[in-house]
């Protein structure tokens, strides 16, 4: 594997790169708060059952299957969880739960401050932009409706690829779709799912974005806890690292 761009953490040290690839949650958009996540479970489930806690636990229990697209569409996932609980919803109930679930994701997938400006500036410099995210089937469904969609040259959704970070194929697919070499890419993420380690192993130059979050919401961020490489605290700071060829 070729080495990544030489970067030692100095924010004024610019790199000549062809693409910047971003994580989604905790990077381009906020991680959902505890209350937001409760609402995202509670509102769709309320039209299906009064066993809301059981529905939530069952839904969380299929996260891995959802993240690799094993269950197919969101409505199939809803039916699957209902089946686990012995619930037989009507088509109207499933449709209602699906609508509420997708609406909550549309509301949540709002870019953080300066994200749109940062992506636009990168592209104006001739630098391609990409997205790699572990996600359920909701995200690719609502993605075309987001402000981020027209500013991404390539997207890789785990539920569409059948794999999750840090599988090397996630990064390979992104580079193939962007038409760039990994060694000419910067990867920016909040450190979940060993994504920075995965990017580095592919020859990319990873940058950690450190943001406020609730530790009990996402306990699986070892990269963030152990990271000694380059770090930013706001997405716009990535502009200080990059220059076009």
C-alpha positions in Angstrom: 0.0 0.0 0.0 1.4 3.4 -0.9 2.0 5.9 1.8 -0.4 8.7 2.4 0.3 12.4 2.2 3.0 13.6 4.5 1.1 15.4 7.4 2.3 15.9 10.9 -0.5 17.9 12.5 0.5 21.4 11.5 -2.7 23.1 10.4 -0.8 25.5 8.2 1.0 22.6 6.4 -0.9 22.3 3.1 -1.1 19.1 1.1 -1.6 18.6 -2.6 -4.5 16.2 -2.8 -7.2 15.1 -5.3 -10.0 14.4 -2.9 -11.3 14.8 0.6 -13.6 12.0 1.8 -15.9 12.6 4.8 -17.7 10.6 7.4 -21.4 11.6 7.9 -22.5 11.3 11.5 -20.5 13.5 13.9 -18.7 15.0 11.0 -20.9 16.6 8.4 -24.1 16.4 10.5 -24.6 16.2 14.3 -24.9 12.9 16.1 -28.5 12.5 17.3 -29.0 13.5 20.9 -30.6 11.0 23.4 -33.9 12.7 23.1 -33.7 12.8 19.3 -33.0 9.1 19.2 -35.9 8.4 21.5 -38.2 10.4 19.3 -36.9 8.7 16.1 -37.9 5.3 17.7 -41.0 6.4 19.6 -43.0 8.2 16.9 -42.8 5.5 14.2 -43.4 2.7 16.7 -46.4 4.3 18.4 -48.5 3.6 15.3 -47.5 -0.1 15.5 -47.6 -1.1 19.1 -47.8 0.2 22.7 -44.8 -2.0 23.6 -42.4 0.9 22.7 -39.5 -0.2 24.9 -39.6 -3.7 23.4 -39.8 -2.3 19.9 -36.8 0.0 20.5 -34.7 -2.9 21.9 -35.6 -5.1 19.0 -34.8 -2.3 16.5 -31.4 -1.7 18.1 -30.7 -5.4 18.1 -30.8 -5.5 14.3 -28.4 -2.6 13.8 -25.7 -4.6 12.2 -28.1 -6.3 9.8 -29.6 -2.9 9.0 -26.1 -1.3 8.4 -25.2 -4.0 5.8 -28.6 -3.9 4.2 -29.4 -7.5 5.0 -33.1 -6.8 5.6 -33.6 -4.7 2.5 -35.8 -1.7 2.6 -36.9 0.3 5.6 -40.4 -1.0 5.5 -39.1 -4.6 5.4 -37.0 -3.7 8.5 -40.2 -2.5 10.2 -42.0 -5.6 9.3 -39.1 -7.7 10.6 -39.1 -6.1 14.0 -42.8 -6.4 14.2 -42.5 -10.1 13.4 -39.9 -10.5 16.2 -42.5 -9.1 18.6 -45.4 -11.1 17.3 -47.1 -8.0 15.9 -49.0 -8.1 12.7 -49.3 -4.5 11.4 -51.5 -3.5 8.5 -50.0 -2.0 5.4 -51.3 1.4 6.5 -49.5 1.1 9.8 -46.2 0.2 8.1 -46.6 3.0 5.6 -47.3 5.5 8.5 -44.2 4.3 10.5 -42.1 4.5 7.4 -43.2 8.0 6.6 -42.4 9.2 10.2 -39.1 7.4 10.2 -38.0 9.0 6.9 -39.2 12.4 8.0 -37.2 12.2 11.2 -34.1 11.4 9.2 -34.7 14.3 6.8 -34.9 16.6 9.8 -31.7 15.2 11.3 -29.6 15.2 8.1 -29.0 19.0 8.2 -25.4 20.1 7.7 -23.4 21.5 10.5 -22.5 25.2 10.3 -19.9 26.0 7.5 -20.2 22.5 6.0 -21.9 23.7 2.8 -19.4 26.5 2.5 -16.4 24.2 3.1 -17.6 21.6 0.5 -18.2 24.3 -2.0 -14.7 25.8 -1.5 -13.1 22.4 -1.9 -14.8 21.8 -5.1 -14.0 25.3 -6.4 -10.3 24.4 -5.9 -10.8 21.3 -8.1 -10.7 18.9 -5.1 -13.3 16.1 -5.3 -15.5 15.3 -2.3 -16.7 12.0 -1.2 -18.7 10.4 1.6 -18.3 7.0 3.4 -20.9 6.3 6.1 -22.1 3.3 8.1 -25.9 3.7 8.0 -29.3 2.1 7.7 -31.5 2.1 4.7 -33.1 5.4 5.5 -30.0 7.5 4.5 -29.8 6.5 0.8 -33.5 7.0 0.5 -33.6 10.6 1.9 -30.1 11.5 0.6 -31.2 13.1 -2.7 -33.3 15.5 -0.7 -30.4 16.8 1.5 -28.3 19.9 1.0 -25.2 17.7 1.0 -26.2 15.5 -2.0 -25.3 18.0 -4.8 -21.9 18.7 -3.2 -20.7 15.1 -3.1 -18.9 13.6 -6.1 -19.3 10.0 -4.8 -21.1 8.3 -1.9 -20.6 5.0 -0.2 -23.4 3.8 2.0 -22.7 0.7 4.1 -26.2 -0.6 3.7 -25.9 -0.5 -0.1 -22.4 -2.2 -0.2 -23.1 -4.9 2.4 -20.0 -4.0 4.4 -19.1 -1.4 7.1 -16.0 0.6 8.1 -13.1 -0.2 8.5 -13.4 -2.8 5.8 -10.9 -1.8 3.1 -13.5 -2.2 0.4 -15.4 0.8 1.7 -12.4 3.0 1.0 -11.6 1.3 -2.3 -15.1 1.8 -3.6 -15.0 5.5 -2.7 -11.7 6.0 -4.5 -12.9 4.1 -7.6 -16.0 6.2 -7.8 -14.0 9.4 -7.4 -11.3 8.2 -9.8 -8.5 8.9 -7.4 -5.7 7.0 -5.7 -6.0 6.5 -1.9 -2.6 8.1 -1.4 -4.0 11.3 -2.8 -6.9 11.4 -0.4 -7.6 13.0 2.9 -10.2 11.3 5.1 -12.1 13.3 7.8 -14.1 11.6 10.5 -15.0 11.6 14.2 -13.2 8.3 14.8 -16.2 5.9 15.0 -15.9 2.3 13.7 -12.1 2.5 13.5 -12.6 4.6 10.4 -9.4 6.6 10.8 -7.3 3.4 11.2 -9.0 2.0 8.2 -8.3 5.1 6.1 -4.7 5.1 7.2 -4.2 1.4 6.3 -5.4 2.2 2.8 -2.8 4.9 2.4 -5.1 7.9 2.9 -4.2 10.8 5.2 -6.8 10.7 8.1 -7.8 13.7 10.1 -9.9 13.5 13.3 -12.6 16.0 13.9 -13.2 16.4 17.7 -16.7 17.5 18.5 -19.0 17.6 21.5 -21.0 14.4 21.9 -22.6 12.3 24.6 -20.1 9.5 25.5 -22.9 7.1 26.3 -24.4 7.6 22.9 -21.4 6.1 21.0 -19.0 4.1 23.1 -17.2 2.6 20.1 -14.9 5.5 19.1 -11.4 4.0 20.0 -9.8 6.0 17.2 -10.9 9.2 18.8 -9.7 8.2 22.2 -6.3 6.9 21.0 -5.7 9.4 18.1 -2.3 11.2 18.0 -2.5 12.3 14.3 -3.8 15.6 12.8 -7.0 17.0 14.4 -9.5 19.7 13.7 -12.4 21.0 15.8 -14.5 22.6 13.0 -15.1 21.3 9.6 -13.8 24.5 7.9 -10.4 23.9 9.3 -9.8 21.2 6.7 -9.4 24.0 4.1 -6.1 24.9 5.9 -4.7 21.5 5.1 -5.4 21.1 1.4 -4.4 22.7 -1.9 -5.2 21.5 -5.4 -2.5 20.2 -7.8 
